[in-house]
Amino acid sequence: MEFLLNMTALIAEMAVQQMDQIHLYNAIQENQHQLKEQNYELLKAIENAEKSEKYLNNIINNIGDPVFVKDDQSRFLIANNAFCNIFSLPREQIIGKALIENVPDEENESFLKIDKQVLSDGIENINLETLTAEKGHTLTISTRKTRYIDQTGRKYIIGVIRDITEQILDEKQKAELYKRFENISANVPGAIYEFCLSPDGSTSIPFASGAISKIYGVSPEEVKTDASKIFELVHPDDRSSFLKSISESAEKLSKWHNEHRVILSSGKTIWVEGMSTPQKLEDGSIIWYGYINDITERKKSEIELIESKSFFEQLFIQSSTSTQLLDIEGWCVKINPKLSELFGVLPEDIEGRKYNIFQDDEIIRTGVINHLKRVFENKETARWEVNFDIQHAAESTGVEVSKPEKNGFTTLHTRF
């Protein structure tokens, strides 16, 4: 009995041990399964991380501007393709280094100085600087540096570079052209301008050379957005025709030309002449490109000429001496009433290429033609006395006269 009990106990103990081994085996199997799951998840995470890193690298490398990331020691951690290209260096010669090869020491020192400032105070820096590229070619770049702090407190610099060399050159060229234009326009006896009529009816002068201040007494800045100051200076008697001329030019897109008076702030009145060509823009605005000038002196001369002409005409008409005007070919242009009375000839029968003194047989016979040639050719004044057969002269030239008996004259001819 005791033996059986012992055997039973032993068997029971072995059974317990067997159960423990089974539980242990199952536990090991479960652990192995869990490890497999964890390994799978880890591998998947690594694969996703690699894909994410590759994805991010693709994005960074497809950015047109040079992009870089530095650590707190100013060593490059990331440099995209554009960054490598601008320095003409492979990535392996950049990553892990603080200084860039082939770049002058003073430029590297400037880069590091700004790095230190950004890492220290965290203030974003945007700097316009020069960069000596491959073969000594100098670029003008704009560099933007920003500080980034991760969850562990480590500091990084994220930077973006933009090559603005062409832009700077364009701006310089524009500035040079504008300066040349200013120099030229400053020596033009008048103002060059650009006048704009907007769809809402407002007017402005976006550009005007400095001479506009000499003409109207206003600066280019004063009328840049509002041209009403100039309109207000136009003489009240001329303003209506002035505005009408602009409207007609705008409607027909025809060249604009106008002469008008301007009353300056000093009270002085001047004459102004303007000429320009319009162009309609897509937004409906119309731009005139033109030239305006002070013509006061010219107007004075014109008025004086008109007054002189009027005086001369009155003198010619009222003269007690018979007088005729001849053109350079000898044709009679005009006779005064005294000559008409003296010979009994009507103006319409002799004026307007109906009588030519060089074709008059009596002029030739008496030798007067020699005096006339001296007057016409040498611009001399000649005086002579002659017995002149009016009847013969009339017959040879076909001019009808009612007093052919006149035949003795003292003649004075002058060319002017």
Sine and cosine of phi, psi and omega as CSV:
sin_phi,cos_phi,sin_psi,cos_psi,sin_omega,cos_omega
0.00,0.00,-0.71,0.70,0.01,-1.00
-0.87,0.50,-0.61,0.79,0.01,-1.00
-0.90,0.43,-0.68,0.73,0.00,-1.00
-0.90,0.45,-0.67,0.75,0.02,-1.00
-0.89,0.46,-0.65,0.76,0.01,-1.00
-0.91,0.42,-0.64,0.77,0.00,-1.00
-0.92,0.38,-0.62,0.78,0.01,-1.00
-0.90,0.43,-0.68,0.73,0.02,-1.00
-0.90,0.44,-0.65,0.76,0.00,-1.00
-0.91,0.41,-0.68,0.73,0.00,-1.00
-0.90,0.44,-0.67,0.74,0.01,-1.00
-0.88,0.47,-0.66,0.75,0.01,-1.00
-0.90,0.44,-0.68,0.74,0.02,-1.00
-0.90,0.44,-0.59,0.81,0.01,-1.00
-0.91,0.42,-0.66,0.75,0.03,-1.00
-0.89,0.45,-0.69,0.72,0.03,-1.00
-0.88,0.48,-0.63,0.77,0.02,-1.00
-0.89,0.46,-0.66,0.75,0.01,-1.00
-0.90,0.43,-0.65,0.76,0.03,-1.00
-0.88,0.48,-0.66,0.75,0.01,-1.00
-0.90,0.44,-0.61,0.79,0.02,-1.00
-0.91,0.42,-0.71,0.71,0.02,-1.00
-0.89,0.46,-0.64,0.77,0.00,-1.00
-0.90,0.44,-0.68,0.73,0.01,-1.00
-0.89,0.46,-0.69,0.72,0.01,-1.00
-0.89,0.45,-0.63,0.77,0.01,-1.00
-0.90,0.43,-0.67,0.74,0.02,-1.00
-0.89,0.46,-0.70,0.72,0.01,-1.00
-0.86,0.51,-0.67,0.74,0.00,-1.00
-0.91,0.42,-0.66,0.75,0.02,-1.00
-0.90,0.44,-0.67,0.74,0.03,-1.00
-0.88,0.48,-0.64,0.77,0.02,-1.00
-0.90,0.44,-0.69,0.73,0.01,-1.00
-0.90,0.43,-0.62,0.78,0.04,-1.00
-0.90,0.44,-0.65,0.76,0.04,-1.00
-0.87,0.50,-0.69,0.73,0.01,-1.00
-0.88,0.47,-0.69,0.73,0.00,-1.00
-0.91,0.42,-0.67,0.74,0.04,-1.00
-0.88,0.48,-0.64,0.77,0.02,-1.00
-0.90,0.44,-0.72,0.69,0.02,-1.00
-0.89,0.45,-0.64,0.77,0.01,-1.00
-0.91,0.42,-0.72,0.69,0.03,-1.00
-0.88,0.48,-0.64,0.77,0.00,-1.00
-0.92,0.40,-0.65,0.76,0.03,-1.00
-0.90,0.43,-0.67,0.74,0.02,-1.00
-0.89,0.45,-0.69,0.73,0.01,-1.00
-0.89,0.46,-0.69,0.73,0.02,-1.00
-0.91,0.42,-0.62,0.78,0.02,-1.00
-0.90,0.44,-0.66,0.75,0.02,-1.00
-0.90,0.43,-0.65,0.76,0.03,-1.00
-0.91,0.42,-0.67,0.74,0.00,-1.00
-0.90,0.45,-0.69,0.72,0.00,-1.00
-0.89,0.45,-0.68,0.74,0.03,-1.00
-0.90,0.44,-0.64,0.76,0.01,-1.00
-0.89,0.45,-0.73,0.69,0.00,-1.00
-0.91,0.42,-0.64,0.76,0.03,-1.00
-0.89,0.46,-0.65,0.76,0.04,-1.00
-0.88,0.48,-0.66,0.75,0.01,-1.00
-0.89,0.45,-0.76,0.65,-0.04,-1.00
-0.88,0.48,-0.66,0.75,-0.06,-1.00
-0.96,0.29,-0.29,0.96,0.03,-1.00
-1.00,-0.09,0.05,1.00,0.11,-0.99
-0.98,0.22,0.77,-0.64,-0.08,-1.00
-0.92,0.40,-0.54,0.84,0.00,-1.00
-1.00,0.08,0.53,-0.85,0.08,-1.00
-0.88,0.47,0.76,-0.65,0.00,-1.00
-0.80,-0.60,0.64,-0.77,0.01,-1.00
-0.54,-0.84,0.37,-0.93,0.10,-0.99
-0.76,-0.65,0.72,-0.70,0.02,-1.00
-0.85,-0.52,0.45,-0.89,0.10,-1.00
-1.00,0.06,-0.14,-0.99,-0.07,-1.00
-0.96,0.28,-0.05,1.00,0.10,-0.99
-0.96,-0.28,0.23,0.97,0.00,-1.00
0.90,0.43,0.41,0.91,0.07,-1.00
-1.00,0.00,0.66,-0.75,-0.04,-1.00
-0.95,0.32,0.80,-0.61,0.09,-1.00
-0.97,-0.24,-0.58,0.81,-0.01,-1.00
-0.69,-0.72,0.66,-0.75,0.11,-0.99
-0.54,-0.84,0.86,-0.51,-0.04,-1.00
-0.99,0.17,0.07,-1.00,-0.07,-1.00
-0.86,0.51,-0.66,0.75,-0.03,-1.00
-0.90,0.45,-0.57,0.82,0.04,-1.00
-0.91,0.42,-0.70,0.71,0.02,-1.00
-0.88,0.47,-0.61,0.79,-0.04,-1.00
-0.93,0.37,-0.64,0.77,-0.07,-1.00
-0.92,0.39,-0.47,0.89,0.03,-1.00
-0.99,-0.14,-0.06,1.00,0.00,-1.00
0.83,0.56,0.70,0.71,-0.01,-1.00
-0.74,-0.67,0.57,-0.82,0.11,-0.99
-0.95,0.32,0.39,-0.92,-0.09,-1.00
-0.86,0.50,-0.60,0.80,-0.05,-1.00
-0.91,0.41,-0.33,0.94,0.05,-1.00
-1.00,0.01,0.04,1.00,-0.01,-1.00
-0.91,-0.40,-0.75,0.66,-0.08,-1.00
-0.87,0.49,0.73,-0.69,0.03,-1.00
1.00,0.04,-0.08,1.00,-0.02,-1.00
-0.94,-0.34,0.47,-0.88,0.02,-1.00
-0.99,-0.12,-0.47,0.88,-0.01,-1.00
-0.96,-0.29,0.53,-0.85,-0.02,-1.00
-0.98,-0.20,0.76,-0.65,0.02,-1.00
-0.92,0.40,0.40,-0.92,0.06,-1.00
0.92,0.38,0.17,0.99,0.03,-1.00
-0.93,-0.37,0.73,-0.68,-0.01,-1.00
-0.82,0.58,0.52,-0.85,-0.05,-1.00
-0.84,0.55,-0.66,0.75,-0.05,-1.00
-0.90,0.44,-0.53,0.85,0.04,-1.00
-0.95,0.30,-0.69,0.73,0.06,-1.00
-0.86,0.51,-0.67,0.74,0.01,-1.00
-0.89,0.46,-0.63,0.78,0.03,-1.00
-0.91,0.41,-0.67,0.74,0.03,-1.00
-0.87,0.50,-0.72,0.69,-0.04,-1.00
-0.92,0.40,-0.58,0.81,0.01,-1.00
-0.89,0.45,-0.67,0.74,0.02,-1.00
-0.94,0.35,-0.62,0.78,0.06,-1.00
-0.82,0.58,-0.75,0.66,-0.04,-1.00
-0.87,0.49,-0.66,0.75,0.01,-1.00
-0.91,0.42,-0.69,0.72,-0.02,-1.00
-0.92,0.39,-0.68,0.73,0.03,-1.00
-0.89,0.45,-0.54,0.84,-0.07,-1.00
-0.98,0.22,-0.81,0.58,-0.11,-0.99
-0.97,-0.22,-0.15,0.99,0.05,-1.00
0.95,0.30,0.15,0.99,0.00,-1.00
-1.00,0.09,0.82,-0.57,-0.01,-1.00
-0.85,0.52,0.64,-0.77,-0.02,-1.00
-0.86,-0.51,0.79,-0.61,0.11,-0.99
-0.87,-0.50,0.88,-0.47,-0.15,-0.99
-0.77,-0.64,0.70,-0.72,0.10,-1.00
-1.00,-0.08,0.86,-0.51,-0.11,-0.99
-0.54,-0.84,0.22,-0.98,0.04,-1.00
-0.98,-0.17,0.49,-0.87,0.01,-1.00
-0.71,-0.71,0.82,-0.57,0.04,-1.00
-1.00,0.06,0.94,-0.34,-0.05,-1.00
-1.00,-0.02,-0.27,-0.96,-0.04,-1.00
-0.86,0.51,0.63,-0.78,0.04,-1.00
0.89,0.46,0.44,0.90,0.08,-1.00
0.97,0.25,0.15,0.99,0.01,-1.00
-0.95,0.32,0.81,-0.58,-0.06,-1.00
-1.00,-0.07,0.78,-0.62,0.05,-1.00
-0.94,-0.34,0.46,-0.89,0.16,-0.99
-0.96,-0.28,0.86,-0.51,-0.08,-1.00
-0.83,-0.56,0.44,-0.90,0.14,-0.99
-0.92,-0.40,0.89,-0.47,-0.08,-1.00
-0.93,-0.37,0.77,-0.64,0.03,-1.00
-0.91,-0.42,0.85,-0.52,-0.02,-1.00
-0.85,-0.52,0.74,-0.67,-0.02,-1.00
-0.76,-0.65,0.63,-0.78,0.03,-1.00
-1.00,0.04,0.64,-0.77,0.06,-1.00
-0.78,-0.63,0.73,-0.68,0.04,-1.00
-0.89,-0.46,0.82,-0.57,-0.03,-1.00
-1.00,0.08,-0.09,-1.00,-0.08,-1.00
-0.91,0.42,-0.39,0.92,0.00,-1.00
-1.00,0.00,-0.05,1.00,0.02,-1.00
1.00,-0.06,0.02,1.00,0.00,-1.00
-0.97,0.25,0.61,-0.79,-0.07,-1.00
-0.98,-0.21,0.60,-0.80,0.02,-1.00
-0.69,-0.73,0.37,-0.93,0.13,-0.99
-0.91,-0.41,0.80,-0.60,0.11,-0.99
-0.95,-0.31,0.83,-0.56,-0.08,-1.00
-0.80,-0.61,0.52,-0.85,0.07,-1.00
-0.73,-0.68,0.73,-0.68,0.00,-1.00
-0.91,-0.42,0.64,-0.77,0.10,-0.99
-0.80,-0.60,0.81,-0.58,0.04,-1.00
-0.99,0.17,0.92,-0.39,-0.03,-1.00
-0.91,-0.41,0.39,0.92,-0.04,-1.00
-0.84,0.54,-0.77,0.64,-0.03,-1.00
-0.90,0.45,-0.63,0.78,0.01,-1.00
-0.89,0.46,-0.70,0.71,0.01,-1.00
-0.90,0.44,-0.67,0.75,0.03,-1.00
-0.88,0.47,-0.68,0.74,0.03,-1.00
-0.87,0.49,-0.69,0.72,0.00,-1.00
-0.90,0.44,-0.65,0.76,0.03,-1.00
-0.90,0.43,-0.68,0.73,0.01,-1.00
-0.90,0.44,-0.67,0.75,0.04,-1.00
-0.89,0.46,-0.68,0.73,0.01,-1.00
-0.89,0.45,-0.65,0.76,0.01,-1.00
-0.91,0.41,-0.68,0.73,0.02,-1.00
-0.90,0.44,-0.66,0.75,0.00,-1.00
-0.90,0.43,-0.63,0.77,0.02,-1.00
-0.91,0.42,-0.68,0.74,0.04,-1.00
-0.88,0.47,-0.69,0.73,0.01,-1.00
-0.89,0.46,-0.66,0.75,0.02,-1.00
-0.89,0.46,-0.67,0.74,0.01,-1.00
-0.89,0.45,-0.65,0.76,0.01,-1.00
-0.93,0.37,-0.75,0.66,-0.05,-1.00
-0.90,0.43,-0.48,0.88,0.01,-1.00
-0.92,0.39,-0.37,0.93,-0.03,-1.00
-0.97,-0.23,0.13,0.99,0.08,-1.00
-1.00,0.00,0.74,-0.68,-0.02,-1.00
-0.96,0.27,0.90,0.44,-0.02,-1.00
0.27,-0.96,-0.04,-1.00,-0.03,-1.00
-0.95,-0.32,0.72,-0.70,0.13,-0.99
-1.00,-0.09,0.69,-0.72,-0.12,-0.99
-0.53,-0.85,0.23,-0.97,0.10,-0.99
-0.77,-0.63,0.90,-0.43,-0.05,-1.00
-0.95,-0.32,0.71,-0.71,-0.06,-1.00
-0.84,-0.54,0.76,-0.65,0.14,-0.99
-0.93,-0.37,0.93,-0.38,-0.05,-1.00
-0.99,0.13,0.33,-0.94,0.00,-1.00
-0.85,0.53,-0.46,0.89,0.01,-1.00
-0.99,0.12,0.04,1.00,0.05,-1.00
1.00,-0.06,-0.15,0.99,0.02,-1.00
-0.96,0.29,0.46,-0.89,-0.04,-1.00
-0.82,-0.57,0.48,-0.88,0.02,-1.00
-0.43,-0.90,0.27,-0.96,0.06,-1.00
-0.82,-0.57,1.00,0.08,-0.06,-1.00
-0.84,0.55,-0.54,0.84,0.04,-1.00
-0.64,-0.76,0.65,-0.76,0.13,-0.99
-0.46,-0.89,0.66,-0.75,0.06,-1.00
-0.95,0.31,0.27,-0.96,-0.08,-1.00
-0.87,0.50,-0.38,0.93,-0.03,-1.00
-0.90,0.44,-0.26,0.97,0.00,-1.00
-0.90,0.44,-0.49,0.87,0.02,-1.00
-0.94,0.34,-0.49,0.87,0.03,-1.00
-0.96,0.29,-0.48,0.88,-0.04,-1.00
-1.00,0.07,-0.81,0.59,-0.10,-1.00
-0.98,-0.18,-0.22,0.97,-0.03,-1.00
0.98,0.21,0.32,0.95,0.06,-1.00
-0.82,-0.57,0.52,-0.85,-0.01,-1.00
-0.99,0.11,0.37,-0.93,0.05,-1.00
-0.83,0.56,-0.57,0.82,-0.02,-1.00
-0.92,0.40,-0.55,0.83,-0.04,-1.00
-0.92,0.39,-0.43,0.90,-0.05,-1.00
-0.91,-0.42,0.16,0.99,-0.07,-1.00
-0.88,0.48,-0.61,0.79,-0.02,-1.00
-0.92,-0.39,-0.12,0.99,-0.02,-1.00
-0.47,-0.88,0.90,-0.43,-0.06,-1.00
-1.00,-0.03,0.06,1.00,-0.09,-1.00
-0.88,0.48,-0.46,0.89,0.00,-1.00
-0.88,0.48,-0.58,0.81,0.03,-1.00
-0.96,0.27,-0.66,0.75,0.01,-1.00
-0.86,0.51,-0.61,0.79,-0.03,-1.00
-0.92,0.38,-0.37,0.93,-0.02,-1.00
-0.99,0.11,-0.26,0.97,-0.01,-1.00
-0.91,0.41,0.70,-0.71,-0.03,-1.00
-0.81,0.58,0.71,-0.70,-0.03,-1.00
-0.80,0.60,-0.59,0.81,-0.02,-1.00
-0.96,0.29,-0.31,0.95,-0.03,-1.00
-0.96,-0.28,-0.20,0.98,-0.16,-0.99
-0.89,0.45,-0.66,0.75,-0.04,-1.00
-0.88,0.48,-0.75,0.66,0.00,-1.00
-0.93,0.37,-0.53,0.85,0.04,-1.00
-0.89,0.45,-0.77,0.64,-0.01,-1.00
-0.92,0.39,-0.59,0.80,0.02,-1.00
-0.90,0.44,-0.63,0.77,-0.01,-1.00
-0.90,0.43,-0.58,0.82,0.04,-1.00
-0.93,0.36,-0.69,0.73,0.00,-1.00
-0.88,0.48,-0.68,0.73,0.00,-1.00
-0.91,0.40,-0.64,0.77,0.03,-1.00
-0.90,0.43,-0.63,0.77,0.01,-1.00
-0.92,0.38,-0.66,0.75,-0.04,-1.00
-0.92,0.38,-0.67,0.74,-0.06,-1.00
-0.99,-0.14,-0.11,0.99,-0.12,-0.99
0.78,0.62,0.67,0.74,0.01,-1.00
-0.98,-0.20,0.34,-0.94,0.00,-1.00
-0.86,0.50,0.63,-0.78,-0.02,-1.00
-0.98,-0.19,0.72,-0.69,0.08,-1.00
-0.56,-0.83,0.78,-0.62,-0.04,-1.00
-0.43,-0.90,0.60,-0.80,0.14,-0.99
-0.88,-0.47,0.75,-0.66,-0.04,-1.00
-0.47,-0.89,0.30,-0.95,0.04,-1.00
-1.00,-0.07,0.50,-0.87,0.01,-1.00
-0.78,-0.63,0.74,-0.68,0.06,-1.00
-0.98,-0.20,0.93,-0.36,-0.03,-1.00
-0.97,0.26,0.25,-0.97,-0.01,-1.00
-0.88,0.48,-0.40,0.91,0.03,-1.00
-0.97,0.23,-0.17,0.98,-0.05,-1.00
0.99,-0.10,-0.16,0.99,0.01,-1.00
-0.96,0.29,0.64,-0.76,0.03,-1.00
-0.97,-0.26,0.76,-0.65,0.04,-1.00
-0.80,-0.60,0.30,-0.95,0.09,-1.00
-0.98,-0.21,0.67,-0.74,-0.02,-1.00
-0.78,-0.63,0.65,-0.76,0.08,-1.00
-0.87,-0.50,0.75,-0.66,0.01,-1.00
-0.82,-0.58,0.62,-0.79,0.05,-1.00
-0.65,-0.76,0.70,-0.72,0.02,-1.00
-0.32,-0.95,0.26,-0.97,0.00,-1.00
-0.86,-0.50,0.79,-0.62,-0.04,-1.00
-1.00,0.04,0.41,-0.91,0.09,-1.00
-0.58,-0.82,0.78,-0.63,-0.01,-1.00
-1.00,0.01,0.74,-0.68,-0.01,-1.00
-1.00,-0.09,0.20,-0.98,-0.05,-1.00
-0.89,0.45,-0.52,0.86,-0.03,-1.00
-0.99,0.14,0.07,1.00,0.02,-1.00
1.00,-0.09,-0.17,0.99,0.05,-1.00
-0.94,0.34,0.41,-0.91,0.08,-1.00
-0.84,-0.54,0.78,-0.63,0.00,-1.00
-0.93,-0.37,0.76,-0.65,0.12,-0.99
-0.96,-0.28,0.75,-0.66,0.09,-1.00
-0.94,-0.33,0.87,-0.49,-0.10,-0.99
-0.34,-0.94,-0.31,-0.95,-0.16,-0.99
-0.61,-0.79,0.65,-0.76,0.02,-1.00
-0.69,-0.72,0.58,-0.81,-0.12,-0.99
-0.57,-0.82,0.49,-0.87,0.08,-1.00
-0.99,0.15,0.90,-0.44,-0.05,-1.00
-0.92,-0.40,0.43,0.90,-0.05,-1.00
-0.83,0.56,-0.73,0.68,-0.03,-1.00
-0.91,0.42,-0.62,0.78,0.03,-1.00
-0.90,0.44,-0.66,0.75,0.01,-1.00
-0.90,0.44,-0.64,0.77,0.04,-1.00
-0.87,0.49,-0.68,0.73,0.01,-1.00
-0.90,0.44,-0.65,0.76,0.01,-1.00
-0.89,0.45,-0.67,0.74,0.00,-1.00
-0.91,0.43,-0.69,0.73,0.02,-1.00
-0.89,0.46,-0.62,0.78,0.02,-1.00
-0.91,0.42,-0.67,0.74,0.02,-1.00
-0.89,0.45,-0.68,0.73,0.00,-1.00
-0.91,0.42,-0.65,0.76,0.02,-1.00
-0.91,0.41,-0.66,0.75,0.01,-1.00
-0.89,0.45,-0.66,0.76,0.01,-1.00
-0.91,0.42,-0.66,0.75,0.03,-1.00
-0.90,0.43,-0.69,0.72,-0.01,-1.00
-0.89,0.45,-0.67,0.74,-0.01,-1.00
-0.88,0.47,-0.66,0.76,0.02,-1.00
-0.92,0.39,-0.63,0.77,0.02,-1.00
-0.91,0.42,-0.66,0.75,0.00,-1.00
-0.90,0.44,-0.69,0.72,-0.06,-1.00
-0.94,0.34,-0.67,0.74,-0.12,-0.99
-1.00,0.00,-0.01,1.00,-0.01,-1.00
-0.89,0.46,0.63,-0.77,0.04,-1.00
-1.00,0.08,-0.03,1.00,0.03,-1.00
-0.98,-0.22,0.72,-0.69,0.02,-1.00
-0.92,0.40,0.79,-0.61,-0.13,-0.99
-0.68,-0.73,0.63,-0.78,0.12,-0.99
-0.73,-0.68,0.49,-0.87,0.06,-1.00
-0.94,-0.33,0.76,-0.65,0.00,-1.00
-0.89,-0.46,0.56,-0.83,0.11,-0.99
-0.99,0.10,-0.02,-1.00,-0.11,-0.99
-0.92,0.40,-0.30,0.95,0.03,-1.00
-1.00,-0.06,-0.06,1.00,0.03,-1.00
0.99,-0.15,0.02,1.00,0.01,-1.00
-0.98,0.22,0.59,-0.81,0.01,-1.00
-0.98,0.22,0.85,-0.53,-0.01,-1.00
-1.00,-0.08,-0.66,0.75,-0.07,-1.00
-0.38,-0.93,0.57,-0.82,0.13,-0.99
-0.83,-0.56,0.47,-0.88,0.03,-1.00
-1.00,-0.04,0.21,-0.98,-0.04,-1.00
-0.85,0.52,-0.53,0.85,-0.03,-1.00
-0.91,0.41,-0.65,0.76,0.03,-1.00
-0.92,0.38,-0.63,0.77,0.03,-1.00
-0.88,0.48,-0.64,0.77,0.00,-1.00
-0.94,0.33,-0.63,0.78,-0.08,-1.00
-0.91,0.42,-0.70,0.72,-0.06,-1.00
-0.99,-0.17,-0.16,0.99,-0.06,-1.00
0.93,0.36,0.64,0.77,0.00,-1.00
-0.90,-0.43,0.66,-0.75,0.02,-1.00
-1.00,0.07,0.61,-0.79,0.00,-1.00
-0.81,0.59,-0.64,0.77,-0.05,-1.00
-0.94,0.35,-0.27,0.96,0.01,-1.00
-1.00,0.00,-0.18,0.98,-0.09,-1.00
-0.79,-0.62,-0.43,0.90,-0.05,-1.00
-1.00,0.09,0.43,-0.91,0.11,-0.99
0.98,0.18,0.82,0.57,0.07,-1.00
0.87,0.49,0.61,0.79,0.07,-1.00
-0.95,-0.31,-0.33,0.94,0.04,-1.00
-0.69,-0.72,0.81,-0.59,0.04,-1.00
-0.87,-0.49,0.86,-0.51,-0.12,-0.99
-0.91,0.42,-0.46,0.89,0.01,-1.00
-0.97,0.22,-0.22,0.98,0.02,-1.00
-0.98,-0.20,0.11,0.99,-0.03,-1.00
-0.99,0.11,0.90,-0.44,-0.03,-1.00
-0.88,0.48,-0.51,0.86,-0.02,-1.00
-0.95,0.31,-0.55,0.84,0.06,-1.00
-0.91,0.41,-0.64,0.77,0.01,-1.00
-0.94,0.34,-0.70,0.72,-0.07,-1.00
-0.89,0.47,-0.65,0.76,-0.09,-1.00
-0.99,0.11,-0.10,1.00,-0.01,-1.00
0.99,0.15,0.05,1.00,0.02,-1.00
-0.87,0.50,-0.49,0.87,-0.04,-1.00
-0.85,0.53,-0.52,0.85,0.02,-1.00
-0.92,0.40,-0.64,0.76,0.06,-1.00
-0.90,0.44,-0.67,0.74,-0.03,-1.00
-0.90,0.44,-0.64,0.77,0.01,-1.00
-0.88,0.47,-0.62,0.78,0.02,-1.00
-0.90,0.43,-0.61,0.80,0.03,-1.00
-0.92,0.39,-0.74,0.68,-0.08,-1.00
-0.95,0.30,-0.64,0.77,-0.10,-0.99
-0.99,0.11,-0.62,0.79,-0.09,-1.00
-0.96,-0.27,0.03,1.00,-0.01,-1.00
0.83,0.56,0.65,0.76,0.01,-1.00
-0.99,-0.15,0.30,-0.95,0.13,-0.99
-0.99,-0.17,0.77,-0.63,-0.05,-1.00
-0.81,-0.59,0.58,-0.81,0.00,-1.00
-0.72,-0.69,0.70,-0.72,0.01,-1.00
-0.42,-0.91,0.33,-0.94,0.09,-1.00
-0.91,-0.42,0.64,-0.77,-0.09,-1.00
-0.46,-0.89,0.57,-0.82,0.18,-0.98
-1.00,0.02,0.91,-0.42,-0.19,-0.98
-0.90,-0.44,0.79,-0.61,0.01,-1.00
-1.00,0.00,0.99,-0.14,-0.05,-1.00
-0.89,0.46,-0.63,0.78,-0.02,-1.00
-0.88,0.47,-0.70,0.72,0.01,-1.00
-0.90,0.44,-0.66,0.75,0.02,-1.00
-0.88,0.47,-0.67,0.74,-0.02,-1.00
-0.91,0.42,-0.66,0.75,-0.02,-1.00
-0.93,0.37,-0.59,0.81,-0.05,-1.00
-0.97,0.25,-0.36,0.93,-0.05,-1.00
-0.93,-0.36,-0.15,0.99,0.02,-1.00
0.98,0.22,0.31,0.95,0.02,-1.00
-1.00,-0.09,0.77,-0.64,-0.03,-1.00
-0.99,0.12,0.78,-0.63,0.06,-1.00
-0.80,-0.60,0.51,-0.86,-0.02,-1.00
-0.97,-0.25,-0.08,1.00,0.00,-1.00
-0.76,-0.65,0.93,0.36,-0.06,-1.00
-0.96,0.27,-0.13,0.99,-0.07,-1.00
-0.97,0.25,-0.26,0.96,-0.01,-1.00
-0.94,0.35,0.77,-0.63,-0.04,-1.00
-0.53,-0.84,0.05,1.00,0.04,-1.00
-0.85,-0.53,0.85,-0.52,-0.11,-0.99
-0.65,-0.76,0.51,-0.86,0.25,-0.97
-0.96,-0.28,0.85,-0.52,-0.16,-0.99
-0.88,-0.47,0.66,-0.75,0.08,-1.00
-0.80,-0.60,0.84,-0.55,0.02,-1.00
-0.84,-0.54,0.70,-0.72,0.03,-1.00
-0.69,-0.72,0.66,-0.75,0.08,-1.00
-0.98,-0.20,0.72,-0.70,0.05,-1.00
-0.58,-0.82,0.00,0.00,0.00,0.00
